[in-house]
Amino acid sequence: MVRALLRLEGLVVCALAIYGYRTSGGSWLWLVLLFLTPDFSMVGYLASPGLGSLTYNIAHIYVTAAVFVALGWSFQVPWLLLAGFLLAAHIGVDRLLGFGLKYPGGFKDTHLQRV
């Protein structure tokens, strides 16, 4: 039941983020082209599992997306606003698919499940 609720939450966040992205002037083309860019944060795993989990988690928490949206909206920086919505949509899809934040022990150990 808890997993289902977390996945539903991810779906709702993704839908709202895409709505925000589109109503803020974001194009479908850029959404598709940039959707997986937050996963480049996995590059930290090349150095160590600890650094990898840190870089991945910073790029995959809703707080980071919310900060981007807030700064983009407050200072009228359109690309930052759109990046925040895109990041939130990406995180929502990750949660919908069951991917969670990473523990330092290894990439497959997440806060949602062992992948």
C-alpha positions as CSV (number, residue, x, y, z in Angstrom):
1,M,0.0,0.0,0.0
2,V,2.8,2.5,0.9
3,R,4.6,1.8,-2.4
4,A,1.4,2.4,-4.3
5,L,1.0,5.7,-2.6
6,L,4.5,6.8,-3.3
7,R,4.1,5.8,-6.9
8,L,0.8,7.8,-7.1
9,E,2.6,10.7,-5.5
10,G,5.3,10.5,-8.2
11,L,2.6,10.5,-11.0
12,V,0.8,13.5,-9.5
13,V,4.1,15.5,-9.1
14,C,5.1,14.6,-12.7
15,A,1.8,15.7,-14.1
16,L,1.8,19.0,-12.1
17,A,5.4,19.7,-13.1
18,I,4.7,19.1,-16.8
19,Y,1.7,21.4,-16.5
20,G,3.9,24.1,-14.8
21,Y,6.6,23.6,-17.5
22,R,4.2,24.0,-20.4
23,T,2.3,26.9,-18.9
24,S,5.6,28.7,-18.3
25,G,6.5,28.4,-22.0
26,G,8.5,25.2,-22.1
27,S,8.5,23.3,-25.3
28,W,7.8,19.6,-25.7
29,L,11.0,19.1,-27.7
30,W,13.2,20.5,-24.9
31,L,11.3,18.5,-22.3
32,V,12.0,15.2,-24.3
33,L,15.6,16.1,-25.1
34,L,16.5,17.1,-21.5
35,F,14.3,14.8,-19.5
36,L,17.1,12.4,-18.5
37,T,19.8,15.0,-17.8
38,P,19.4,14.7,-14.0
39,D,20.7,11.2,-14.3
40,F,24.1,12.6,-15.3
41,S,24.4,13.1,-11.5
42,M,25.3,9.4,-11.4
43,V,28.8,10.3,-12.6
44,G,29.8,10.6,-8.9
45,Y,29.7,6.8,-8.7
46,L,32.8,6.7,-10.9
47,A,34.7,8.2,-7.9
48,S,33.0,6.3,-5.0
49,P,29.6,5.0,-3.9
50,G,29.5,7.7,-1.2
51,L,30.1,10.5,-3.6
52,G,27.8,9.0,-6.2
53,S,24.9,8.7,-3.7
54,L,25.5,12.3,-2.6
55,T,25.5,13.8,-6.2
56,Y,22.6,11.6,-7.2
57,N,20.5,12.5,-4.2
58,I,21.1,16.2,-4.5
59,A,19.8,16.1,-8.1
60,H,16.9,13.8,-7.2
61,I,15.2,15.5,-4.2
62,Y,12.1,17.7,-4.6
63,V,13.8,20.4,-2.6
64,T,16.3,21.0,-5.4
65,A,13.6,21.3,-7.9
66,A,11.6,23.6,-5.7
67,V,14.6,25.9,-5.1
68,F,15.1,26.1,-8.9
69,V,11.4,27.0,-9.4
70,A,11.4,29.5,-6.6
71,L,14.5,31.2,-7.8
72,G,13.4,31.2,-11.4
73,W,10.1,32.7,-10.6
74,S,11.3,35.2,-8.0
75,F,14.1,36.6,-10.2
76,Q,12.3,36.0,-13.5
77,V,14.9,33.7,-14.9
78,P,12.8,31.5,-17.4
79,W,15.4,28.8,-18.0
80,L,15.8,28.2,-14.2
81,L,12.1,28.0,-13.7
82,L,11.8,25.5,-16.6
83,A,14.7,23.5,-15.3
84,G,13.0,23.2,-11.9
85,F,9.8,22.0,-13.4
86,L,11.7,19.6,-15.6
87,L,13.6,18.2,-12.6
88,A,10.4,17.8,-10.6
89,A,8.9,15.9,-13.5
90,H,12.0,13.7,-13.8
91,I,11.9,12.9,-10.1
92,G,8.2,12.2,-10.2
93,V,8.7,9.6,-13.0
94,D,11.6,8.1,-11.0
95,R,9.3,7.7,-8.0
96,L,6.5,6.3,-10.2
97,L,8.9,3.7,-11.4
98,G,10.1,2.8,-7.9
99,F,13.5,4.5,-8.0
100,G,14.4,6.3,-4.9
101,L,17.2,8.1,-3.2
102,K,20.4,6.2,-2.9
103,Y,22.2,5.0,0.2
104,P,26.0,5.2,0.3
105,G,26.3,1.4,0.3
106,G,25.5,1.0,-3.4
107,F,23.4,2.2,-6.3
108,K,20.8,-0.5,-5.9
109,D,20.0,0.4,-2.2
110,T,17.3,3.1,-2.3
111,H,14.9,4.5,0.2
112,L,12.0,2.9,-1.6
113,Q,13.4,-0.6,-2.2
114,R,16.4,-2.6,-3.3
115,V,16.4,-2.3,-7.1
